[in-house]
Amino acid sequence: SIKEFHRMTQNQVLMMASINMQGAAFEVDLMCIPMSDALDDNYVSVRDILIFLELARFRTFSDAAANSSAPPSYPKIDFIKSTSMQNGRTLDIIVTHVTSPCDLHLVCTGEEHDYYLTMQEEMQEMYNKDLCDLYSLFYPRTGMVCAARGSDNEWHRAKVTSNPIH
């Protein structure tokens, strides 16, 4: 990731944006300025590029991660895989979201539901801390998995489905 960072920033004009101040030090984000032949005029965050390329990731404050003795493994971030449902099988479920009769989201009770509840609790704890803009995506890209605050003021898993129109 250091080589890729060097390649992306070497001989480039970058814009630096202050995100936060920790003591006497500023936390900053570097942004690539669009070239004249770019398809849009959005600035692109070097941090977001490194995360998208899976060469970097956000720091997490998970107790499980802090206490793990195993070396970290950073697979591509995506939602957990769906439970395979076979026709004719009876399952205990909880419906979590309904967009239409053909588009609904559910969680199977049991181990999957326990994981879902634990994850929701950890998300509220992590994202409600006073961390300023540490986890903000300044330039979200289609397909990125992230967290979003819903109208219920709770944090939820989310996936960017389209770019915002400026």
MODELLER restraints for C-alpha pairs under 7 A, 6 or more apart:
rsr = mdl.restraints
at = mdl.atoms
rsr.add(forms.Gaussian(group=physical.xy_distance, feature=features.Distance(at['CA:1:A'], at['CA:55:A']), mean=5.02, stdev=0.5))
rsr.add(forms.Gaussian(group=physical.xy_distance, feature=features.Distance(at['CA:1:A'], at['CA:56:A']), mean=6.88, stdev=0.5))
rsr.add(forms.Gaussian(group=physical.xy_distance, feature=features.Distance(at['CA:13:A'], at['CA:33:A']), mean=6.84, stdev=0.5))
rsr.add(forms.Gaussian(group=physical.xy_distance, feature=features.Distance(at['CA:14:A'], at['CA:30:A']), mean=6.18, stdev=0.5))
rsr.add(forms.Gaussian(group=physical.xy_distance, feature=features.Distance(at['CA:14:A'], at['CA:31:A']), mean=5.50, stdev=0.5))
rsr.add(forms.Gaussian(group=physical.xy_distance, feature=features.Distance(at['CA:14:A'], at['CA:32:A']), mean=5.07, stdev=0.5))
rsr.add(forms.Gaussian(group=physical.xy_distance, feature=features.Distance(at['CA:14:A'], at['CA:33:A']), mean=6.12, stdev=0.5))
rsr.add(forms.Gaussian(group=physical.xy_distance, feature=features.Distance(at['CA:15:A'], at['CA:30:A']), mean=5.70, stdev=0.5))
rsr.add(forms.Gaussian(group=physical.xy_distance, feature=features.Distance(at['CA:15:A'], at['CA:31:A']), mean=5.07, stdev=0.5))
rsr.add(forms.Gaussian(group=physical.xy_distance, feature=features.Distance(at['CA:15:A'], at['CA:32:A']), mean=6.55, stdev=0.5))
rsr.add(forms.Gaussian(group=physical.xy_distance, feature=features.Distance(at['CA:15:A'], at['CA:33:A']), mean=6.87, stdev=0.5))
rsr.add(forms.Gaussian(group=physical.xy_distance, feature=features.Distance(at['CA:16:A'], at['CA:28:A']), mean=6.39, stdev=0.5))
rsr.add(forms.Gaussian(group=physical.xy_distance, feature=features.Distance(at['CA:16:A'], at['CA:29:A']), mean=5.75, stdev=0.5))
rsr.add(forms.Gaussian(group=physical.xy_distance, feature=features.Distance(at['CA:16:A'], at['CA:30:A']), mean=4.67, stdev=0.5))
rsr.add(forms.Gaussian(group=physical.xy_distance, feature=features.Distance(at['CA:16:A'], at['CA:31:A']), mean=6.31, stdev=0.5))
rsr.add(forms.Gaussian(group=physical.xy_distance, feature=features.Distance(at['CA:17:A'], at['CA:28:A']), mean=5.46, stdev=0.5))
rsr.add(forms.Gaussian(group=physical.xy_distance, feature=features.Distance(at['CA:17:A'], at['CA:29:A']), mean=5.27, stdev=0.5))
rsr.add(forms.Gaussian(group=physical.xy_distance, feature=features.Distance(at['CA:17:A'], at['CA:30:A']), mean=6.45, stdev=0.5))
rsr.add(forms.Gaussian(group=physical.xy_distance, feature=features.Distance(at['CA:18:A'], at['CA:26:A']), mean=6.53, stdev=0.5))
rsr.add(forms.Gaussian(group=physical.xy_distance, feature=features.Distance(at['CA:18:A'], at['CA:27:A']), mean=6.06, stdev=0.5))
rsr.add(forms.Gaussian(group=physical.xy_distance, feature=features.Distance(at['CA:18:A'], at['CA:28:A']), mean=4.43, stdev=0.5))
rsr.add(forms.Gaussian(group=physical.xy_distance, feature=features.Distance(at['CA:18:A'], at['CA:29:A']), mean=6.50, stdev=0.5))
rsr.add(forms.Gaussian(group=physical.xy_distance, feature=features.Distance(at['CA:19:A'], at['CA:27:A']), mean=5.49, stdev=0.5))
rsr.add(forms.Gaussian(group=physical.xy_distance, feature=features.Distance(at['CA:19:A'], at['CA:28:A']), mean=5.22, stdev=0.5))
rsr.add(forms.Gaussian(group=physical.xy_distance, feature=features.Distance(at['CA:19:A'], at['CA:29:A']), mean=6.74, stdev=0.5))
rsr.add(forms.Gaussian(group=physical.xy_distance, feature=features.Distance(at['CA:19:A'], at['CA:133:A']), mean=6.24, stdev=0.5))
rsr.add(forms.Gaussian(group=physical.xy_distance, feature=features.Distance(at['CA:20:A'], at['CA:26:A']), mean=5.85, stdev=0.5))
rsr.add(forms.Gaussian(group=physical.xy_distance, feature=features.Distance(at['CA:20:A'], at['CA:27:A']), mean=5.02, stdev=0.5))
rsr.add(forms.Gaussian(group=physical.xy_distance, feature=features.Distance(at['CA:20:A'], at['CA:132:A']), mean=6.65, stdev=0.5))
rsr.add(forms.Gaussian(group=physical.xy_distance, feature=features.Distance(at['CA:21:A'], at['CA:27:A']), mean=5.78, stdev=0.5))
rsr.add(forms.Gaussian(group=physical.xy_distance, feature=features.Distance(at['CA:29:A'], at['CA:45:A']), mean=6.77, stdev=0.5))
rsr.add(forms.Gaussian(group=physical.xy_distance, feature=features.Distance(at['CA:29:A'], at['CA:47:A']), mean=6.68, stdev=0.5))
rsr.add(forms.Gaussian(group=physical.xy_distance, feature=features.Distance(at['CA:30:A'], at['CA:45:A']), mean=5.93, stdev=0.5))
rsr.add(forms.Gaussian(group=physical.xy_distance, feature=features.Distance(at['CA:30:A'], at['CA:46:A']), mean=5.58, stdev=0.5))
rsr.add(forms.Gaussian(group=physical.xy_distance, feature=features.Distance(at['CA:31:A'], at['CA:43:A']), mean=5.95, stdev=0.5))
rsr.add(forms.Gaussian(group=physical.xy_distance, feature=features.Distance(at['CA:31:A'], at['CA:44:A']), mean=5.24, stdev=0.5))
rsr.add(forms.Gaussian(group=physical.xy_distance, feature=features.Distance(at['CA:31:A'], at['CA:45:A']), mean=4.31, stdev=0.5))
rsr.add(forms.Gaussian(group=physical.xy_distance, feature=features.Distance(at['CA:31:A'], at['CA:46:A']), mean=5.56, stdev=0.5))
rsr.add(forms.Gaussian(group=physical.xy_distance, feature=features.Distance(at['CA:32:A'], at['CA:43:A']), mean=5.77, stdev=0.5))
rsr.add(forms.Gaussian(group=physical.xy_distance, feature=features.Distance(at['CA:32:A'], at['CA:44:A']), mean=5.19, stdev=0.5))
rsr.add(forms.Gaussian(group=physical.xy_distance, feature=features.Distance(at['CA:32:A'], at['CA:45:A']), mean=6.35, stdev=0.5))
rsr.add(forms.Gaussian(group=physical.xy_distance, feature=features.Distance(at['CA:32:A'], at['CA:46:A']), mean=6.76, stdev=0.5))
rsr.add(forms.Gaussian(group=physical.xy_distance, feature=features.Distance(at['CA:33:A'], at['CA:43:A']), mean=5.33, stdev=0.5))
rsr.add(forms.Gaussian(group=physical.xy_distance, feature=features.Distance(at['CA:33:A'], at['CA:44:A']), mean=6.98, stdev=0.5))
rsr.add(forms.Gaussian(group=physical.xy_distance, feature=features.Distance(at['CA:34:A'], at['CA:41:A']), mean=5.80, stdev=0.5))
rsr.add(forms.Gaussian(group=physical.xy_distance, feature=features.Distance(at['CA:34:A'], at['CA:42:A']), mean=6.57, stdev=0.5))
rsr.add(forms.Gaussian(group=physical.xy_distance, feature=features.Distance(at['CA:34:A'], at['CA:43:A']), mean=5.91, stdev=0.5))
rsr.add(forms.Gaussian(group=physical.xy_distance, feature=features.Distance(at['CA:44:A'], at['CA:139:A']), mean=6.38, stdev=0.5))
rsr.add(forms.Gaussian(group=physical.xy_distance, feature=features.Distance(at['CA:45:A'], at['CA:139:A']), mean=6.52, stdev=0.5))
rsr.add(forms.Gaussian(group=physical.xy_distance, feature=features.Distance(at['CA:50:A'], at['CA:56:A']), mean=5.32, stdev=0.5))
rsr.add(forms.Gaussian(group=physical.xy_distance, feature=features.Distance(at['CA:51:A'], at['CA:57:A']), mean=5.34, stdev=0.5))
rsr.add(forms.Gaussian(group=physical.xy_distance, feature=features.Distance(at['CA:54:A'], at['CA:76:A']), mean=6.89, stdev=0.5))
rsr.add(forms.Gaussian(group=physical.xy_distance, feature=features.Distance(at['CA:77:A'], at['CA:145:A']), mean=6.81, stdev=0.5))
rsr.add(forms.Gaussian(group=physical.xy_distance, feature=features.Distance(at['CA:78:A'], at['CA:145:A']), mean=6.07, stdev=0.5))
rsr.add(forms.Gaussian(group=physical.xy_distance, feature=features.Distance(at['CA:91:A'], at['CA:108:A']), mean=6.97, stdev=0.5))
rsr.add(forms.Gaussian(group=physical.xy_distance, feature=features.Distance(at['CA:92:A'], at['CA:108:A']), mean=5.90, stdev=0.5))
rsr.add(forms.Gaussian(group=physical.xy_distance, feature=features.Distance(at['CA:92:A'], at['CA:109:A']), mean=5.68, stdev=0.5))
rsr.add(forms.Gaussian(group=physical.xy_distance, feature=features.Distance(at['CA:93:A'], at['CA:106:A']), mean=6.40, stdev=0.5))
rsr.add(forms.Gaussian(group=physical.xy_distance, feature=features.Distance(at['CA:93:A'], at['CA:107:A']), mean=5.53, stdev=0.5))
rsr.add(forms.Gaussian(group=physical.xy_distance, feature=features.Distance(at['CA:93:A'], at['CA:108:A']), mean=4.30, stdev=0.5))
rsr.add(forms.Gaussian(group=physical.xy_distance, feature=features.Distance(at['CA:93:A'], at['CA:109:A']), mean=5.39, stdev=0.5))
rsr.add(forms.Gaussian(group=physical.xy_distance, feature=features.Distance(at['CA:94:A'], at['CA:106:A']), mean=5.51, stdev=0.5))
rsr.add(forms.Gaussian(group=physical.xy_distance, feature=features.Distance(at['CA:94:A'], at['CA:107:A']), mean=5.28, stdev=0.5))
rsr.add(forms.Gaussian(group=physical.xy_distance, feature=features.Distance(at['CA:94:A'], at['CA:108:A']), mean=6.36, stdev=0.5))
rsr.add(forms.Gaussian(group=physical.xy_distance, feature=features.Distance(at['CA:94:A'], at['CA:109:A']), mean=6.86, stdev=0.5))
rsr.add(forms.Gaussian(group=physical.xy_distance, feature=features.Distance(at['CA:95:A'], at['CA:105:A']), mean=6.01, stdev=0.5))
rsr.add(forms.Gaussian(group=physical.xy_distance, feature=features.Distance(at['CA:95:A'], at['CA:106:A']), mean=4.21, stdev=0.5))
rsr.add(forms.Gaussian(group=physical.xy_distance, feature=features.Distance(at['CA:95:A'], at['CA:107:A']), mean=6.43, stdev=0.5))
rsr.add(forms.Gaussian(group=physical.xy_distance, feature=features.Distance(at['CA:96:A'], at['CA:105:A']), mean=5.53, stdev=0.5))
rsr.add(forms.Gaussian(group=physical.xy_distance, feature=features.Distance(at['CA:96:A'], at['CA:106:A']), mean=5.12, stdev=0.5))
rsr.add(forms.Gaussian(group=physical.xy_distance, feature=features.Distance(at['CA:96:A'], at['CA:107:A']), mean=6.88, stdev=0.5))
rsr.add(forms.Gaussian(group=physical.xy_distance, feature=features.Distance(at['CA:97:A'], at['CA:104:A']), mean=5.67, stdev=0.5))
rsr.add(forms.Gaussian(group=physical.xy_distance, feature=features.Distance(at['CA:97:A'], at['CA:105:A']), mean=4.98, stdev=0.5))
rsr.add(forms.Gaussian(group=physical.xy_distance, feature=features.Distance(at['CA:97:A'], at['CA:106:A']), mean=6.92, stdev=0.5))
rsr.add(forms.Gaussian(group=physical.xy_distance, feature=features.Distance(at['CA:98:A'], at['CA:104:A']), mean=4.30, stdev=0.5))
rsr.add(forms.Gaussian(group=physical.xy_distance, feature=features.Distance(at['CA:98:A'], at['CA:105:A']), mean=6.28, stdev=0.5))
rsr.add(forms.Gaussian(group=physical.xy_distance, feature=features.Distance(at['CA:107:A'], at['CA:113:A']), mean=5.93, stdev=0.5))
rsr.add(forms.Gaussian(group=physical.xy_distance, feature=features.Distance(at['CA:123:A'], at['CA:155:A']), mean=6.37, stdev=0.5))
rsr.add(forms.Gaussian(group=physical.xy_distance, feature=features.Distance(at['CA:124:A'], at['CA:154:A']), mean=6.82, stdev=0.5))
rsr.add(forms.Gaussian(group=physical.xy_distance, feature=features.Distance(at['CA:124:A'], at['CA:155:A']), mean=5.91, stdev=0.5))
rsr.add(forms.Gaussian(group=physical.xy_distance, feature=features.Distance(at['CA:140:A'], at['CA:163:A']), mean=6.97, stdev=0.5))
rsr.add(forms.Gaussian(group=physical.xy_distance, feature=features.Distance(at['CA:141:A'], at['CA:160:A']), mean=6.57, stdev=0.5))
rsr.add(forms.Gaussian(group=physical.xy_distance, feature=features.Distance(at['CA:141:A'], at['CA:163:A']), mean=6.23, stdev=0.5))
rsr.add(forms.Gaussian(group=physical.xy_distance, feature=features.Distance(at['CA:142:A'], at['CA:160:A']), mean=4.94, stdev=0.5))
rsr.add(forms.Gaussian(group=physical.xy_distance, feature=features.Distance(at['CA:142:A'], at['CA:161:A']), mean=5.26, stdev=0.5))
rsr.add(forms.Gaussian(group=physical.xy_distance, feature=features.Distance(at['CA:142:A'], at['CA:162:A']), mean=5.18, stdev=0.5))
rsr.add(forms.Gaussian(group=physical.xy_distance, feature=features.Distance(at['CA:142:A'], at['CA:163:A']), mean=6.06, stdev=0.5))
rsr.add(forms.Gaussian(group=physical.xy_distance, feature=features.Distance(at['CA:143:A'], at['CA:159:A']), mean=6.01, stdev=0.5))
rsr.add(forms.Gaussian(group=physical.xy_distance, feature=features.Distance(at['CA:143:A'], at['CA:160:A']), mean=5.21, stdev=0.5))
rsr.add(forms.Gaussian(group=physical.xy_distance, feature=features.Distance(at['CA:143:A'], at['CA:161:A']), mean=6.04, stdev=0.5))
rsr.add(forms.Gaussian(group=physical.xy_distance, feature=features.Distance(at['CA:144:A'], at['CA:159:A']), mean=5.60, stdev=0.5))
rsr.add(forms.Gaussian(group=physical.xy_distance, feature=features.Distance(at['CA:144:A'], at['CA:160:A']), mean=5.40, stdev=0.5))
rsr.add(forms.Gaussian(group=physical.xy_distance, feature=features.Distance(at['CA:145:A'], at['CA:158:A']), mean=5.85, stdev=0.5))
rsr.add(forms.Gaussian(group=physical.xy_distance, feature=features.Distance(at['CA:145:A'], at['CA:159:A']), mean=4.39, stdev=0.5))
rsr.add(forms.Gaussian(group=physical.xy_distance, feature=features.Distance(at['CA:145:A'], at['CA:160:A']), mean=6.55, stdev=0.5))
rsr.add(forms.Gaussian(group=physical.xy_distance, feature=features.Distance(at['CA:146:A'], at['CA:157:A']), mean=6.17, stdev=0.5))
rsr.add(forms.Gaussian(group=physical.xy_distance, feature=features.Distance(at['CA:146:A'], at['CA:158:A']), mean=5.21, stdev=0.5))
rsr.add(forms.Gaussian(group=physical.xy_distance, feature=features.Distance(at['CA:146:A'], at['CA:159:A']), mean=5.86, stdev=0.5))
rsr.add(forms.Gaussian(group=physical.xy_distance, feature=features.Distance(at['CA:147:A'], at['CA:155:A']), mean=6.25, stdev=0.5))
rsr.add(forms.Gaussian(group=physical.xy_distance, feature=features.Distance(at['CA:147:A'], at['CA:156:A']), mean=5.49, stdev=0.5))
rsr.add(forms.Gaussian(group=physical.xy_distance, feature=features.Distance(at['CA:147:A'], at['CA:157:A']), mean=4.78, stdev=0.5))
rsr.add(forms.Gaussian(group=physical.xy_distance, feature=features.Distance(at['CA:147:A'], at['CA:158:A']), mean=5.27, stdev=0.5))
rsr.add(forms.Gaussian(group=physical.xy_distance, feature=features.Distance(at['CA:148:A'], at['CA:155:A']), mean=5.48, stdev=0.5))
rsr.add(forms.Gaussian(group=physical.xy_distance, feature=features.Distance(at['CA:148:A'], at['CA:156:A']), mean=5.45, stdev=0.5))
rsr.add(forms.Gaussian(group=physical.xy_distance, feature=features.Distance(at['CA:148:A'], at['CA:157:A']), mean=6.50, stdev=0.5))
rsr.add(forms.Gaussian(group=physical.xy_distance, feature=features.Distance(at['CA:148:A'], at['CA:158:A']), mean=5.97, stdev=0.5))
rsr.add(forms.Gaussian(group=physical.xy_distance, feature=features.Distance(at['CA:149:A'], at['CA:155:A']), mean=4.36, stdev=0.5))
rsr.add(forms.Gaussian(group=physical.xy_distance, feature=features.Distance(at['CA:149:A'], at['CA:156:A']), mean=6.22, stdev=0.5))
rsr.add(forms.Gaussian(group=physical.xy_distance, feature=features.Distance(at['CA:150:A'], at['CA:156:A']), mean=6.83, stdev=0.5))
